[in-house]
Amino acid sequence: MTPIDTAAYRSRWRRYHPAVKGVLCGGLLACALMLPPWPAAALVAAATLGSAVAAGVPLGLMARAAAGPLVLIATSAAALLVSVGGAEPVGWAPGGPARAAEVAARASAALGTQLLFVLTTPVADLLARLSRTRLPAALVEVVALTYQMLMVLLGTAHRVASGQAARHGYRSRRAGLRSAGALGGVLFLRSLDRARRLQEGLACRGYTGRLTVLVDERPVPPAEWAAAAAPPLLVAALTLTSTALR
């Protein structure tokens, strides 16, 4: 199990229906993308961090998960600072800093809302309910099986890499490349073996094209819907009021 999955299962919001968390995170995402970036991005970020603290999400893990995407956001926004063509082959784009800051603010705020949903909602809870929507059942099952295989392969890769490291398999660059190649070969063979065993197991259990999963459903109180919708509505009201007063 990855640290993100562990955090999702340990979250204080684990017991809430995924749709309730979807209203909160989806509403904040819509605010980040559709409202004026200032002050919407800052308000969305504040609401996201406050919700993460309330849900018991480790902020350090959230920061580590956001590090890679934030680097991509920064490099993508930096491209807006320059223009190609015109009087000079390469020059500073007029209004580039403002556009770059807007894009970075929107993307960073949107990233936070998605991480909040991921770190509070286990994939198993989400997939079990997606099968009841209008999504094709085959698509949901492919996603579920792919997720399961990824978790198995990640665990296998960790164990094999730990064994290689204990045997000084990465003591030098040449040894590291050789160990990495061996690791890739082992994962390829293990993935084929796991896929074959999974197919045989499903066939032995009378697989008919649909995986049935029992979900403990309970009615969602109106108070939970209201609490989930309140932060996005507050962010929208504050942003529109601030824009009107300018």
Secondary structure, 3 states (H helix, E strand, C coil): CCHHHHHHHHCCCCCCCHHHHHHHHHHHHHHHHHCCHHHHHHHHHHHHHHHHHHHCCCHHHHHHHHHHHHHHHHHHHHHHHEEECCCCCEEECCCHHHHHHHHHHHHHHHHHHHHHHHCCCCHHHHHHHHCCCCCCHHHHHHHHHHHHHHHHHHHHHHHHHHHHHHCCCCCCHHHHHHHHHHHHHHHHHHHHHHHHHHHHHHHHCCCCCCCCCCCCCCCCCHHHHHHHHHHHHHHHHHHHHHHHHC
